[in-house]
Amino acid sequence: MTDAASSSSDLQDVDLSVALNYHIIPDKANLVYQTIGVEFKERIIDPAIQEVMKAVSARYTAEELITKRPAVSTEMQEALTSRLLASNISVDAFSIISFSFSQTFTDAIEAKQTAEQNALKAKRDLDRIKVEAEQTIAAATAEAEALRLQKMNISPDLIELRKIEANLKAIEKWNGILPEVTGAGAIPFIGVGGAIKNK
């Protein structure tokens, strides 16, 4: 596993961890050991990984490095394969283990997601308020129409019927006791109850 530091095309710092499986081409092994020695990982492979990571990640934004990870991985593997083959080293497998970004960038991504969620909630709330307003308007329109139709149907006979209904309701509620005073300026029925009892 090798760690590499680079920058994305939008100038975000990117730290990568990659795993690389490789082998020396068997019939070129003696040449590798004669020209490079046994430190071929430190002298050839690690610098190649650093260069390839920098070159490839510079072509993608930080967001694309995450969303297009398979394409980034393929591009890095192809670049490493051709670069290491020149040194008689064959790439067997390549994997990006992790990407990490600066804390500032990570905080900005979280803030962006929070803002998008808040905007979505605000839109849903606005849509709900619009529906409720439309329902209120529809109910008010229906009530106004009902009142208009009632007004059109008012006749002297209907008014008389409503008066009779109101009187019947008042009679149903009456407890049988006459009031002592019937209203402003009226003469009170003082002692009427007693007079009725004396008869």
C-alpha positions in Angstrom: 0.0 0.0 0.0 1.3 3.5 -0.9 0.0 6.9 0.1 0.2 9.8 -2.3 -0.7 13.5 -2.0 -1.9 15.5 -4.9 -4.4 18.2 -5.9 -7.6 18.1 -7.9 -8.4 20.3 -10.9 -10.3 22.7 -8.6 -7.2 23.0 -6.4 -8.4 20.8 -3.5 -5.7 18.9 -1.6 -6.2 15.2 -2.0 -4.6 12.4 -0.1 -4.8 8.9 -1.7 -4.0 5.5 -0.4 -3.6 2.9 -3.2 -2.8 -0.8 -3.3 -0.6 -2.1 -6.1 0.2 -5.7 -6.9 3.1 -6.1 -9.3 5.8 -8.5 -10.3 9.2 -8.2 -12.1 9.0 -9.6 -15.6 10.8 -13.0 -15.0 13.2 -12.9 -18.0 14.2 -9.3 -17.2 14.7 -9.8 -13.4 18.5 -9.9 -13.7 18.4 -6.6 -15.6 16.2 -5.0 -12.9 18.5 -6.1 -10.1 21.7 -5.0 -12.0 20.3 -1.5 -13.0 18.0 -0.7 -10.1 18.9 -3.1 -7.3 16.6 -4.5 -4.7 15.2 -1.1 -3.7 13.1 -1.0 -6.9 9.9 -0.2 -4.9 11.4 2.9 -3.3 13.3 4.0 -6.4 10.8 3.2 -9.2 7.3 2.1 -8.0 6.6 4.7 -5.2 7.8 7.7 -7.3 5.7 6.4 -10.3 2.6 6.1 -8.1 3.2 9.7 -6.9 3.5 11.1 -10.4 0.6 9.2 -11.8 -1.7 10.2 -8.9 -0.7 13.9 -9.4 -1.2 13.7 -13.1 -4.6 11.9 -13.1 -6.2 13.7 -10.1 -5.3 17.1 -11.6 -7.7 16.3 -14.5 -10.7 15.8 -12.1 -12.5 18.0 -9.6 -12.6 16.8 -6.0 -16.2 15.8 -6.4 -15.5 13.9 -9.6 -12.7 12.0 -7.9 -15.4 10.5 -5.7 -18.3 10.2 -8.2 -16.1 8.9 -11.0 -13.9 6.7 -8.9 -14.0 3.6 -11.3 -12.8 5.8 -14.2 -10.2 7.5 -12.1 -8.9 4.1 -10.9 -8.8 2.7 -14.5 -6.9 5.7 -15.7 -4.4 5.5 -12.9 -3.9 1.8 -13.5 -3.3 2.2 -17.2 -0.8 5.1 -16.6 1.1 3.0 -14.0 1.1 -0.1 -16.2 2.8 1.7 -19.1 5.2 3.7 -16.9 6.3 0.6 -14.9 6.6 -1.6 -17.9 9.4 0.6 -19.1 11.3 -0.5 -16.0 10.4 -4.2 -16.6 7.8 -4.3 -13.8 4.3 -5.6 -14.6 1.2 -4.4 -12.8 -1.1 -7.2 -11.7 -3.8 -5.3 -9.9 -4.5 -1.7 -8.7 -7.0 -0.3 -6.2 -7.7 3.0 -4.7 -8.2 2.3 -1.0 -9.3 5.8 0.0 -9.5 9.5 -0.9 -9.3 12.1 1.8 -9.6 15.9 1.5 -8.8 18.9 3.6 -11.1 19.6 6.6 -12.2 22.8 5.0 -13.3 21.0 1.9 -15.1 18.3 3.9 -16.9 21.0 6.0 -17.9 22.8 2.7 -19.3 19.5 1.4 -21.3 19.0 4.6 -22.5 22.6 4.5 -23.6 22.2 0.8 -25.5 19.0 1.6 -27.2 20.8 4.6 -28.1 23.7 2.4 -29.6 21.4 -0.2 -31.6 19.6 2.4 -32.9 22.8 3.8 -33.8 24.1 0.4 -35.7 20.9 -0.3 -37.6 21.2 3.0 -38.4 24.8 2.3 -39.7 23.8 -1.2 -41.9 21.1 0.3 -43.2 23.5 3.0 -44.0 26.1 0.3 -45.8 23.4 -1.8 -47.8 22.4 1.3 -48.7 26.0 2.1 -49.8 26.5 -1.5 -52.1 23.4 -1.4 -53.6 24.5 1.9 -54.2 28.0 0.5 -55.9 26.5 -2.5 -58.0 24.3 -0.3 -59.0 27.4 1.8 -59.9 29.3 -1.3 -62.0 26.4 -2.7 -63.8 26.1 0.7 -64.5 29.8 0.8 -65.7 29.9 -2.8 -68.1 26.9 -2.1 -69.4 28.7 1.0 -69.9 31.9 -0.9 -71.8 30.1 -3.6 -74.0 28.3 -1.1 -74.8 31.7 0.6 -75.6 33.2 -2.9 -77.9 30.4 -3.7 -79.7 30.7 -0.3 -80.1 34.5 -0.9 -81.7 33.8 -4.2 -84.2 31.5 -2.6 -85.3 33.9 0.2 -89.0 34.6 -0.1 -91.6 36.1 2.3 -92.8 32.5 2.9 -89.3 31.4 3.8 -88.8 34.3 6.2 -92.1 33.5 7.9 -91.1 29.8 8.2 -87.8 30.8 9.8 -89.7 33.0 12.3 -91.9 30.1 13.2 -88.9 27.8 13.6 -87.2 30.3 15.9 -90.3 30.7 18.0 -90.7 26.9 18.3 -87.1 26.6 19.5 -87.7 29.4 22.1 -90.8 27.6 23.3 -88.9 24.3 23.6 -86.2 26.1 25.7 -88.8 27.9 28.0 -88.9 26.6 31.5 -92.5 27.8 32.2 -91.4 30.7 34.5 -92.5 34.2 33.5 -89.8 36.9 33.6 -89.8 39.5 36.4 -88.8 42.2 33.9 -89.5 42.0 30.2 -87.1 44.6 29.0 -85.9 48.2 29.0 -88.7 50.6 29.9 -91.1 47.7 30.5 -93.3 47.5 33.5 -92.1 44.8 35.8 -94.5 42.0 36.9 -94.0 42.5 40.5 -95.9 40.1 42.7 -97.7 38.5 39.8 -96.5 35.1 40.9 -98.1 35.7 44.4 -101.3 36.9 42.8 -101.6 33.8 40.8 -101.0 31.7 43.9 -103.7 33.5 45.9 -106.4 32.7 43.3 
